[in-house]
Amino acid sequence: MSGENSSADDVQRVWDVVVVGAGPAGASAAYAAAVAGRRVLLLEKAELPRYKTCGGGIIGPSRDALPPGFELPLKDRVHAVTFSNNGRFTRTRRSKQMMFGLINRPEFDQQLVEHAQKAGAELRTGAAVQRVEQHGAAVPDRRTVAVVLQGGETLLARAVVGADGSASRIGAHVGVKVDQVDLGLEAEIPVPETVAEDWKGRVLIDWGPMPGSYGWVFPKGDTLTVGVISARGEGAATKRYLEDFVARLGLAGFEPSISSGHLTRCRADDSPLSRGRVLVCGDAAGLLEPWTREGISFALRSGRLAGEWAVRIAEAHDAVDTRRQALNYAFAVKAGLGVEMSIGKRMLAVFERRPGLFHAALTGFRPAWRAFKEITQGRTSLGELVRSHPLAQRALTTLAPEPVALEKAAGVDSGDVDGADGADGADTEDSVTS
């Protein structure tokens, strides 16, 4: 419960923290705030479980950010990746250790919400938020935020976390700005057992025909998740890419159980993460990796931070302390996720111009493959890779625009780089096949 002011808050029906959106970011925020002993309300406009357009890859950073005791509902464990460059030069690389797992979002999100509930959060589904207000008649004092639902009901909170997706109403209130919008198209394709067996433990990544585009096949038991993504504004070309991709894979004869699309949005560098007593996280804040557009790990990590700092904001008694805690939240996000995003933007800039270079590196250059494995397994990150591997730093500063900005974003002083693990001998975990 909320401590000294709990009895007064009960009378006024004031929640310590209201979280809007019950995806990975929102559930993580609700869990973090509830574990701290606060009164938490988690709002979700849909009924759970619900489908989300998402490849469902769970990389190391995602696993590390899950609540204690969380058992991943894995549909497959990936030990091999097939790479192709717009359908050509197909090669497969393998690892003895699992690189990442594959989940279905309805089950995964449901389990995260259940963990938040077990920690003490209250869930309310079918609750669509129309707006939040921090001033006006609906707000009894400066320590309170009004959350207005469609239909007119008003809820009161000491702090609000917006985790309501890429088209976030809370993000609009905060003033989130984006500088990269991409369109993802996806099909869930049930396949016969013989086809499913061919894909077991292996994913496909295809570098696509439009700049910055790529496609994927993620096996999940008797279903293949097949999708493509490219910059918004290329809708017709993106649709053609998916159709050609599915046909090239020999899957055109199977009827998808679900076909869907989704816009992903990456925040601008100067985009705010808070306004008053309102924080945003996950897709609502535009937090995802710009090159791969991976968002689950960013949602889980930023959601946890948002929940922790929402507790501090709920306890703040004046605007100065509220602002201090909000700035601390922004610093925590930018120091970790912001560094990864900054480097990811440079990676995307190179990839848009030279996808063949990435394909050649990942399929034929052992250190590049090793880096890919270590990132997916959670043993390193893009930021750490640039900081600790001179070869990676040299490659990016040579190929990426604004190399000085890249070094600053990664916390790298080029004059301080020394030592390298370089080639560390034969990697017996890997094999390459055509």
Solvent accessible surface area in square Angstrom, and as a share of the most:
residue,aa,sasa,rsa
1,M,143,0.64
2,S,19,0.12
3,G,52,0.50
4,E,171,0.77
5,N,57,0.29
6,S,25,0.16
7,S,80,0.52
8,A,48,0.37
9,D,3,0.02
10,D,65,0.34
11,V,128,0.74
12,Q,82,0.36
13,R,194,0.71
14,V,0,0.00
15,W,40,0.14
16,D,7,0.04
17,V,0,0.00
18,V,0,0.00
19,V,0,0.00
20,V,9,0.05
21,G,8,0.08
22,A,0,0.00
23,G,10,0.10
24,P,9,0.06
25,A,7,0.06
26,G,0,0.00
27,A,1,0.01
28,S,7,0.04
29,A,0,0.00
30,A,0,0.00
31,Y,45,0.17
32,A,11,0.09
33,A,0,0.00
34,A,5,0.04
35,V,91,0.52
36,A,48,0.37
37,G,28,0.27
38,R,54,0.20
39,R,42,0.15
40,V,1,0.01
41,L,4,0.02
42,L,1,0.00
43,L,1,0.00
44,E,12,0.06
45,K,149,0.63
46,A,32,0.25
47,E,115,0.52
48,L,34,0.17
49,P,86,0.54
50,R,30,0.11
51,Y,72,0.27
52,K,80,0.34
53,T,31,0.18
54,C,28,0.17
55,G,14,0.13
56,G,1,0.01
57,G,14,0.13
58,I,0,0.00
59,I,27,0.14
60,G,1,0.01
61,P,22,0.14
62,S,0,0.00
63,R,67,0.24
64,D,107,0.55
65,A,9,0.07
66,L,24,0.12
67,P,13,0.08
68,P,109,0.69
69,G,70,0.68
70,F,23,0.09
71,E,139,0.62
72,L,38,0.19
73,P,23,0.14
74,L,36,0.18
75,K,78,0.33
76,D,17,0.09
77,R,130,0.48
78,V,0,0.00
79,H,65,0.29
80,A,4,0.03
81,V,0,0.00
82,T,5,0.03
83,F,0,0.00
84,S,5,0.03
85,N,21,0.11
86,N,55,0.28
87,G,27,0.26
88,R,139,0.51
89,F,132,0.55
90,T,61,0.36
91,R,90,0.33
92,T,11,0.07
93,R,6,0.02
94,R,98,0.36
95,S,5,0.03
96,K,145,0.61
97,Q,94,0.42
98,M,49,0.22
99,M,0,0.00
100,F,10,0.04
101,G,1,0.01
102,L,0,0.00
103,I,0,0.00
104,N,45,0.23
105,R,29,0.11
106,P,32,0.20
107,E,69,0.31
108,F,0,0.00
109,D,1,0.01
110,Q,45,0.20
111,Q,48,0.21
112,L,2,0.01
113,V,0,0.00
114,E,66,0.30
115,H,33,0.15
116,A,0,0.00
117,Q,75,0.33
118,K,164,0.69
119,A,31,0.24
120,G,52,0.50
121,A,8,0.06
122,E,94,0.42
123,L,43,0.22
124,R,86,0.32
125,T,43,0.25
126,G,49,0.48
127,A,6,0.05
128,A,27,0.21
129,V,11,0.06
130,Q,73,0.33
131,R,109,0.40
132,V,9,0.05
133,E,40,0.18
134,Q,28,0.12
135,H,149,0.67
136,G,54,0.52
137,A,116,0.90
138,A,39,0.30
139,V,19,0.11
140,P,77,0.49
141,D,59,0.30
142,R,231,0.84
143,R,44,0.16
144,T,2,0.01
145,V,0,0.00
146,A,0,0.00
147,V,0,0.00
148,V,6,0.04
149,L,8,0.04
150,Q,100,0.45
151,G,87,0.84
152,G,49,0.47
153,E,78,0.35
154,T,57,0.33
155,L,22,0.11
156,L,28,0.14
157,A,0,0.00
158,R,15,0.05
159,A,0,0.00
160,V,0,0.00
161,V,0,0.00
162,G,0,0.00
163,A,10,0.08
164,D,42,0.22
165,G,27,0.25
166,S,18,0.12
167,A,85,0.66
168,S,14,0.09
169,R,124,0.45
170,I,0,0.00
171,G,3,0.03
172,A,80,0.62
173,H,35,0.16
174,V,10,0.06
175,G,33,0.32
176,V,34,0.19
177,K,96,0.40
178,V,59,0.34
179,D,87,0.45
180,Q,29,0.13
181,V,23,0.13
182,D,3,0.02
183,L,33,0.16
184,G,7,0.06
185,L,31,0.16
186,E,3,0.01
187,A,6,0.04
188,E,15,0.07
189,I,1,0.00
190,P,57,0.36
191,V,13,0.07
192,P,63,0.40
193,E,144,0.64
194,T,105,0.61
195,V,32,0.19
196,A,15,0.11
197,E,111,0.50
198,D,101,0.52
199,W,22,0.08
200,K,140,0.59
201,G,14,0.13
202,R,50,0.18
203,V,0,0.00
204,L,11,0.06
205,I,20,0.10
206,D,0,0.00
207,W,10,0.03
208,G,9,0.09
209,P,72,0.45
210,M,24,0.11
211,P,92,0.58
212,G,3,0.03
213,S,1,0.01
214,Y,30,0.11
215,G,0,0.00
216,W,25,0.09
217,V,0,0.00
218,F,26,0.11
219,P,2,0.01
220,K,9,0.04
221,G,45,0.43
222,D,100,0.52
223,T,28,0.16
224,L,0,0.00
225,T,0,0.00
226,V,0,0.00
227,G,0,0.00
228,V,0,0.00
229,I,8,0.04
230,S,0,0.00
231,A,44,0.34
232,R,140,0.51
233,G,74,0.71
234,E,75,0.34
235,G,32,0.31
236,A,70,0.54
237,A,18,0.14
238,T,0,0.00
239,K,121,0.51
240,R,138,0.50
241,Y,5,0.02
242,L,24,0.12
243,E,93,0.42
244,D,83,0.43
245,F,1,0.00
246,V,20,0.11
247,A,57,0.45
248,R,99,0.36
249,L,43,0.21
250,G,55,0.53
251,L,3,0.02
252,A,73,0.56
253,G,77,0.74
254,F,62,0.26
255,E,142,0.64
256,P,48,0.30
257,S,75,0.48
258,I,65,0.33
259,S,86,0.55
260,S,32,0.20
261,G,43,0.41
262,H,66,0.29
263,L,50,0.25
264,T,21,0.12
265,R,56,0.20
266,C,1,0.01
267,R,13,0.05
268,A,15,0.12
269,D,103,0.53
270,D,102,0.53
271,S,1,0.01
272,P,48,0.30
273,L,5,0.03
274,S,15,0.10
275,R,122,0.45
276,G,44,0.42
277,R,10,0.04
278,V,0,0.00
279,L,0,0.00
280,V,0,0.00
281,C,0,0.00
282,G,0,0.00
283,D,52,0.27
284,A,4,0.03
285,A,0,0.00
286,G,1,0.01
287,L,1,0.00
288,L,4,0.02
289,E,12,0.06
290,P,0,0.00
291,W,29,0.10
292,T,49,0.29
293,R,19,0.07
294,E,37,0.16
295,G,20,0.20
296,I,10,0.05
297,S,0,0.00
298,F,3,0.01
299,A,10,0.07
300,L,0,0.00
301,R,39,0.14
302,S,0,0.00
303,G,0,0.00
304,R,97,0.35
305,L,32,0.16
306,A,0,0.00
307,G,0,0.00
308,E,63,0.28
309,W,40,0.14
310,A,0,0.00
311,V,12,0.07
312,R,101,0.37
313,I,0,0.00
314,A,5,0.04
315,E,79,0.36
316,A,0,0.00
317,H,124,0.55
318,D,78,0.41
319,A,81,0.63
320,V,104,0.60
321,D,37,0.19
322,T,8,0.04
323,R,136,0.49
324,R,121,0.44
325,Q,30,0.13
326,A,2,0.02
327,L,89,0.44
328,N,62,0.32
329,Y,0,0.00
330,A,15,0.12
331,F,151,0.63
332,A,27,0.21
333,V,1,0.00
334,K,90,0.38
335,A,58,0.45
336,G,36,0.35
337,L,6,0.03
338,G,18,0.18
339,V,24,0.14
340,E,23,0.10
341,M,8,0.04
342,S,17,0.11
343,I,0,0.00
344,G,0,0.00
345,K,37,0.16
346,R,31,0.11
347,M,27,0.12
348,L,14,0.07
349,A,23,0.18
350,V,2,0.01
351,F,2,0.01
352,E,71,0.32
353,R,134,0.49
354,R,115,0.42
355,P,40,0.25
356,G,32,0.31
357,L,64,0.32
358,F,25,0.10
359,H,10,0.05
360,A,60,0.46
361,A,29,0.23
362,L,13,0.07
363,T,7,0.04
364,G,56,0.54
365,F,94,0.39
366,R,93,0.34
367,P,39,0.24
368,A,23,0.18
369,W,0,0.00
370,R,32,0.12
371,A,17,0.13
372,F,37,0.16
373,K,4,0.02
374,E,35,0.16
375,I,41,0.21
376,T,12,0.07
377,Q,20,0.09
378,G,27,0.26
379,R,139,0.51
380,T,19,0.11
381,S,28,0.18
382,L,17,0.09
383,G,1,0.01
384,E,70,0.32
385,L,20,0.10
386,V,2,0.01
387,R,106,0.39
388,S,51,0.33
389,H,43,0.19
390,P,15,0.10
391,L,84,0.42
392,A,24,0.18
393,Q,12,0.05
394,R,141,0.51
395,A,46,0.36
396,L,16,0.08
397,T,34,0.20
398,T,109,0.64
399,L,46,0.23
400,A,6,0.04
401,P,62,0.39
402,E,112,0.50
403,P,50,0.32
404,V,94,0.54
405,A,36,0.28
406,L,0,0.00
407,E,28,0.13
408,K,155,0.66
409,A,28,0.22
410,A,0,0.00
411,G,60,0.58
412,V,17,0.10
413,D,83,0.43
414,S,67,0.43
415,G,69,0.66
416,D,103,0.53
417,V,49,0.28
418,D,124,0.64
419,G,60,0.58
420,A,70,0.54
421,D,85,0.44
422,G,39,0.37
423,A,96,0.74
424,D,87,0.45
425,G,50,0.48
426,A,92,0.72
427,D,24,0.12
428,T,107,0.62
429,E,45,0.20
430,D,18,0.10
431,S,51,0.33
432,V,53,0.31
433,T,56,0.32
434,S,124,0.80
